[in-house]
Amino acid sequence: MKRGFFTIMSAQFFSSLADNALFVGAVQLLRTGGAPEWQQAALVPMFALFYVILAPFVGAFADAFPKGRVMLASNFIKIGGCLLMLFGTHPLMSYAIVGLGAAAYSPAKYGILTELLPASQLVKANGWIEGLTITSIILGVLLGGQLVGPAVSSMLLSIDIPLITTSIDTAPEAAIGVLILVYGLAAWFNTRIPLTDVPMRPLPRNLLVLLPDFWHCSLRLWRDRLGQISLSTTTLFWGVSGNLRYIVLAWASVALGYSVTQASALVGVVAIGTAVGAVAASLRMRLHQATDVLPLGIAMGLLVILLNFITNVWVAAPFLVLLGGLGGFLVVPMNALLQHRGHNLMGAGRSIAVQNFNEQACILGLGAFYSLSTGMGLSAFGAITVFGVVVAGFMWAIKRWHQHNCREHCADVTHLLDIARNDNLHG
């Protein structure tokens, strides 16, 4: 791997670490403020909101400027969202601003991989960056849980800086203050990301012309015989995984009687399994083999349903590791295949913006459904059952879709797989 790749990994690690710790802090901020359960569940779709709204624009923006600078600006937007939360803006609105920064960050983060590395290293690079991202999720939720816990928060609140008076009076507010510093560290790494030789694609004077361009890019990916399979798989995976993060917190509260600090550790356990699965996929899978992992998605959905029958943490922990492992092994080769097709069809930034739109729209839709259902009385157990059935059912449909393509459009699928195989060998 080129040296600049490890700088990108460092920047991604600290930015993602703060994102996930902030989620726990925002949940605790709402709980201490007496917010209803549906508002806590709504944090997930609010984070996804700007991914969906700005999807036609952020990809083109990432392709128009050096991606390291785009990532730097995105981290400053996240810091702005944290400051709004500290100064009294409603946590849902403030968290949406952090989501705005994340929406701008993502196309640059993944797009620079295709600019910096050859196709033969894309699966390995995705394995590394997804593994590191998952590691940051593990440490992020643990960090967030500890920061809002009584031991660390009391120490933070006791810090007195001479001549400086702040309005930080609660544990979640102290946690958010620390996370601003973590975002600042990520921003520093962004300044060290090297420039690539890939030419920039200037933004049009009228940004509205990007709407039909985005629509055209979406159609190209959805009509591509491999792009449609990888896009639908990653869309479903991240739609469910994004909401499962909160559902595990809610499940641990009712099934195990855990606090936010304790439950955050179980979210980290899922992420451990995902990291292991991601690294294993990066070592064993090749670009042209990506569609072989589709059956794992069906198994993952069925395992989610079994979570309802677990009431012992010693059973839950290895079960959640297995669940995460299947997800990690599924998503890494699919993500690499999607990046490869998107890069060939329209450019890295635009293709990842299309991917983000679909994935975050799925998170937004499922999160809105869960938040509404919670407001109407749906239990965590019921939500887990629904999510498991959705995953298994849709993954079965995607698998059948790919089998249909292989039968009815054999020449197209074979040609695209040959391109992936050749790029993997000679890229």
N, C-alpha and C positions, 0 to 999 in steps of 0.2 A: 504494500500500500504506500502511496505517496505521503510525504510528511504532512502536507496540508490536510489530509483526511483526518488525522488525529486531532488537529486543531478544531475541525468541524465537530468531531465527536465530543470534545471537551465543552464547546459552546452549547451543543445540544443537551449534554448531560445536565449542566447547571440550570439551563432554562427549563427543561422538563422537570428537574428536581423541584424547582420553585413552583411550577404549575400544579404539581400533584400535592405538595405540602399546602399550597394555598387552598385547594379544594377542601381539605380537612379543616383548615382554619375557617373557611367560609361557612361550612356546615355548623361548626361550633359557634360561630358568631350569630347565626340564625337561631340556634337552639337556646343560647343564653339570652337572646332578645325575645324569646317566647314565640318565634315564628311557627306557623302551622307546618305539619309534615309535608304538605304538597309544595311549599316554597323550598324546602330543603331538597326535595326531589327535582325541582325545577332548575337547580344550579346546572345540571348536566345539559339540558337543552339550551339554556341561556348562553353557555360557553360556546355552543355550536352555532348560535344564531348568525354571527357575522361570517362564519365559514360559508354559510348558504347564501346570504345576501350579497357578499362581495366576491363570490367565486368567479364571476365573469371577468373581474378586474385584477385580482391579486396575481394570477398566473402571468398575465401580460406584464404586470409591474415587476415581477421577479425576473422576467426575461429582458426587461429594458435597462436594468441597473446591475452592477456587480452584486452577486447574491450575498456576499458577506456584509455589505452595507445595508441591504434589505433586512437581513437578520438583526443587525444592530438597531435599526429604527424600530423593528418589531419589539425588541426587548424594552425599549424606552416606552412604548405604548403600554406594555404590561406593567411597568413601574407606575405609569399614570393611573391605571386601573386600581392598583394597590393603594395609592395615595387617596383616590376618591373614596375607597372603602374606609380608610382611616378617618377621613374628614366628614363622615356621616352620610354619604350617599348610600342608598339601599344596596345591600350586598349583591342582589340579583343584577342590578344595573351595573355595578362596578365590575362584577365577574364577567359580564358581557363585554366590557371594554378590554379586559384581559384576553378574552376570546378573540377580540378583534386583532390584537397583537399576534396571537397564535395563528390566526387565519393567514396573516401576511407572512408569517415566519415559515410555514410548512412548505409552500412551493419552492422557496429558496433553499431550504434545508435538504430536500430530496433532489431538487433539480441540479444542484451543484455536484451531486454524485455522478450524474451522467456526463457532466462537463469535465470532471477531474479524472474519472476512471474509465477504462475500457469495458466493453460489455461482458468480457470474460470474468470480470471481478465484481459485477453488480450483485449477484446472489450473496457472495461473501461479504461485500460491503453492507448490504441490507441486513445480513445476519448480525454483523458487528454493531451497526447503528441501532437496529431494533433491540438487540441484546442489551446495549448500553441504555437505550431509552427505557426498557423494562426495568433495568437495574435502578435507574433514576426514579421510576415509579415506586419500586420497593422502598428505596431509601426516602423518597419524597413523602409517601403516606406515613412511614414511620417517623420521619422528622416532623411532619405536621401534627401527628398524634402526640409526640413528646412535647412539642412547643406549646400545645394547648393543655397539656397535662399539668397537674398541680406542682410537681417538683421543679420543672424547668420554668414554667410561667411565673412562679413566685420569685425566682431568681432574676428573671428578666425585668419584672415590674419593680424590683427593689433597686435597679440601677438608676442612679441620680447623676445626670450630667449638669455641672454648674452652669448657670446663666441660660439654660435651655429648658423651657417648659413645654411639655407636649400634652395632648389629650388622650394619651394611651393609658387606659385604666383597667383593661380586662385582658385575660389570657389570649383570646384570639387576636386582639389588636396588637399585643406584643409580638405574637407570632408573625403577623403581617409585616411589622416593622423589620424583623430579621430577614424575611423573604425578599424585601426590597434590596437588601445588600447582596443576596444570592443572584437576583436578576442583574445587578450591577456587575458581578463577576462574569456572568455569561456574556454581557455586553463587551467586556474587555477582551474576551476570547474572540468575539466577532471581529474586532479590529485587527486580529492577527491572521484572519483567513486570507489565503493568497488569491490574487486575481488569476483567472483562466484566460486562455486565448480564444474562447468562444465569442463570436461577435454578438453585440447586444441587438435586440430588436426594438427599435424606438416605439414609444407609445404614440398612438394617433392623437391628433389635436382634439378631435371629438371622441370622448371616451365611450359614448353610446354606441359607436360602431363595434365596440368589443362584444356587445350582446349577441348580434348574429354570428360573430366569430366564435364566441363561446359555444353557442348552440351548434354550429357546424363542427367544432372539435368534439363536442359530446356525441353527436351522431356518428362521427368517424370511429370513435372508440367503441360505441355500442354496436356498430355494424361490423366491426372487426371480429373474425371468428374466434380469436384467442383473447382479444381485448375485452369482449363482452363477458367472457367467462371469468377472467381474473378480476374485472371491475365489479361484477355482481358478487363475487366471493368476498373481496375485501370490503365492499360496502356493507354486506350483512355482518361480517365478523366485527368490524369496528362499531357498527350501529349497536350491536348487542353488548360488546365489551365495554363501550363507553358508559352504558347504563348499568351494566353489571357491577361496576365500581361502587355505585351508591347502593345497589340492591344488596351486595354483600354486607355493607355497613348496617342496613336495615335488618337483614336476616340475622346477623350476629347479635343484634340488640334483642330480638324477640326469641331466637332459638337458644342463645347462650347467655343472655343477660349482660352483654358486654357494653362498656362505655365506648365513646368515640375513639379514645386513645387505644383501648384494647382491640376494638374492631378494625382499626386501621392496620394492625399487624396482619390480619387475615387477608386484607386486600393485597398486602405485600407478599403473602404466601402464594396467591394466584400469580402474581407477577414473577415470582421466582421460577415457577414452572414454565411460564411463557418465555422467560429468558433462556432457560435450558433448551426448550423446544426450538427457539430461534437460532441458537448457536448450532444445535444438531442439524437443523435444516441447511444452514450455511455451509456445513462441512460435507453433507451427504448428497444434497440435491443439486441438479444442474438446471439451467434455464429451460431447456426443452422438456424437462420432466415435471414441470410445475403442476400440470393438471392431474398428475398421479395422486396428489394429496387430497382430492375432493372428498373421498369417503371419510376422512378424519373430521370434516365439518359435521357430518351426520352423527358420528359418535359423540362429538362435543355437545351437541344439542341434547342428546339422550342423557348424558352425564349431568347436565345442568338440572334436569328434573329430579335426579336422585338426591340432590342437595336437600330437598324437603324432608328427607328421612334421616338426616344426620343431626344429632343433638349433643355429640361429644367432640370436643376440640381435637382430641388425639386421632379421631377418625377424619374430622374435617380437614386438618392440615395436609396430610398426604393426598387426600381426594382433590383438594384445590390445586395442589402442585400438578397432579395428573391432568386436571382440566386445563390449566394454563399451558402445560406442555403441548397438548394437542393443538391448542390455538396457535402457539408460537411456530410449531412445525408446519401448520397450514398456511399462515399468513406471509411468511418470509418469501418462499418461492413465488407465491401468487403476486406479491407486491413487486418483486423483481421483474416478473413477466409483464406486469402492467406498465411499469416504468419503461421497459424495453420497447413495447409496442407503441406507447405514447411518444417516446423520444423519436422513433422512426416516422410516426404519422404526423406530428405537429410541433415537436419541441418539448423540452422537459417541463418548463414552468406551466405552460398551458395544459398539458396532460395531467399534471399533478393537481392543478386547480379543478379540473373536471373530476378527478378522483376525490378530492376533498369535498367538493359539492355533494357528490352522491353519498359519501360516507357520513358527512355531517348532517345531511338531510335525513338520513336514516336514524342517526343519533337524536336529532331534533324531533322527528316523528315518534319514535319509540319512547323518548323521554317525555314528550308532551302527553302521550297515551298513559305512561306510568304515573306521571304527576296527577293527571285528571282522575285516573282510577284510584289513586291513593286518596284524593279528596273525596271520592265517592265510597271509600271503605275497603278497597282491595288490599289484602294483606301481602306481606313480603313473600309468603309461601305461594300465593296465587300468582304473583308477578313472576316468580321463578319458573313456575309451571308454564305460563304463557310464553316466556322467553325461550325455554327449552324446546317447546313444540315449534315455535317460529324458526329457530335455528335448524333443527332436524328436518323440518318440512321443506324449507327453502333450499337447504343444501342438497336434499334429494332431488328437488326440481332442477337445480343448477347442474347437477351431475347428469341428469337425463338430457338436459339441454346440450351439454357437451357431447354426449353420445349421439344425439341427433345430428349435430354438426359433423361428427366424424363419419356418419353414414351418408348423409345427404350432400355434404360439401367436403368430401374426402380430399380432393385435390388441393383446395384452399388451405385446409387445416394442415395437411402434410407440408405444403410449401412454407407456411408460416413457422412451423416447427423446425423445418430445415434451416430457415434463416436464423432462428434462435440458437440452433445447434452450431451452425457455422460461426456465428458471432461469439458464442461461448468459447469455441476452440481457437479462433483466430483474432478475437477482439483485443 
